[in-house]
Amino acid sequence: MAEVFARAYGMVVSSLGTMLTEETVKEVDLVVTMGCSLEEVFPVPLISLMAKKVVDCKIDDPRGRTIDDVRNIRTQIEEKVLSLFKKNN
């Protein structure tokens, strides 16, 4: 995924997500997930803070996919992010 974004935008992007902290969750308007189960990733107290802020985009995992598949996933992500941005601004 990082390689596909790098090719599209001409920049190096991290293939790792950002670790959310309690402080971060309190500061943000939305927590956008790409399809992971919150219970598998976050401790229960953090999930309870995120309850009204979580938007799950239900994006397929790009690991092991072809470059074309990953490009399609990238397009899905772009569309979802733009839609969220328009809806919340």
C-alpha positions as CSV (number, residue, x, y, z in Angstrom):
1,M,0.0,0.0,0.0
2,A,2.8,2.4,0.9
3,E,4.4,1.8,-2.5
4,V,1.2,2.5,-4.4
5,F,0.6,5.8,-2.5
6,A,4.2,6.7,-3.0
7,R,3.8,6.2,-6.8
8,A,0.6,8.2,-6.9
9,Y,1.7,11.1,-4.8
10,G,5.5,11.1,-5.3
11,M,6.2,10.8,-1.6
12,V,7.3,8.3,0.9
13,V,4.5,7.2,3.3
14,S,4.7,5.0,6.3
15,S,3.2,1.5,5.9
16,L,2.4,1.6,9.7
17,G,-0.6,3.1,11.3
18,T,-0.6,5.7,14.0
19,M,-0.9,4.5,17.6
20,L,-3.9,6.2,19.2
21,T,-3.7,7.4,22.7
22,E,-6.5,8.5,25.1
23,E,-5.3,12.1,24.5
24,T,-5.5,11.8,20.8
25,V,-8.9,10.3,20.8
26,K,-10.2,13.1,23.0
27,E,-8.8,15.7,20.6
28,V,-10.1,14.3,17.3
29,D,-13.5,14.6,15.7
30,L,-13.4,11.2,14.0
31,V,-11.4,8.0,14.3
32,V,-11.4,6.4,10.9
33,T,-10.6,2.7,10.6
34,M,-10.1,0.8,7.4
35,G,-11.8,-2.4,8.4
36,C,-10.0,-3.7,11.5
37,S,-11.8,-5.0,14.5
38,L,-11.5,-2.4,17.2
39,E,-11.6,-5.1,19.9
40,E,-8.5,-6.7,18.4
41,V,-6.5,-3.5,18.3
42,F,-7.5,-1.2,21.2
43,P,-8.1,-1.6,24.9
44,V,-11.7,-1.4,26.1
45,P,-11.3,2.0,27.8
46,L,-10.1,3.5,24.6
47,I,-12.9,1.9,22.6
48,S,-15.4,3.5,25.0
49,L,-13.9,6.9,24.3
50,M,-14.2,6.4,20.6
51,A,-17.7,5.1,20.5
52,K,-19.3,8.2,19.0
53,K,-16.3,9.0,16.8
54,V,-15.6,5.8,14.9
55,V,-16.2,5.5,11.2
56,D,-15.3,2.1,9.8
57,C,-14.6,2.3,6.1
58,K,-14.6,-1.5,5.7
59,I,-11.6,-1.5,3.3
60,D,-10.1,-4.8,2.2
61,D,-6.6,-5.7,3.5
62,P,-4.1,-4.9,0.8
63,R,-1.5,-7.4,2.0
64,G,-0.7,-10.0,-0.6
65,R,-2.8,-8.4,-3.3
66,T,-1.6,-7.4,-6.8
67,I,-0.5,-3.9,-7.6
68,D,-3.8,-3.4,-9.5
69,D,-5.9,-4.6,-6.5
70,V,-4.0,-2.2,-4.2
71,R,-4.5,0.7,-6.6
72,N,-8.3,-0.1,-6.4
73,I,-8.1,-0.2,-2.7
74,R,-6.2,3.2,-2.7
75,T,-9.0,4.6,-4.8
76,Q,-11.6,3.4,-2.3
77,I,-9.6,5.0,0.5
78,E,-9.4,8.3,-1.4
79,E,-13.1,8.3,-2.1
80,K,-14.1,7.5,1.5
81,V,-11.7,10.2,2.9
82,L,-13.0,12.8,0.5
83,S,-16.6,11.9,1.3
84,L,-15.9,12.1,5.1
85,F,-14.2,15.4,4.6
86,K,-17.1,16.9,2.6
87,K,-19.6,15.5,5.1
88,N,-17.8,16.9,8.2
89,N,-16.7,20.3,6.9
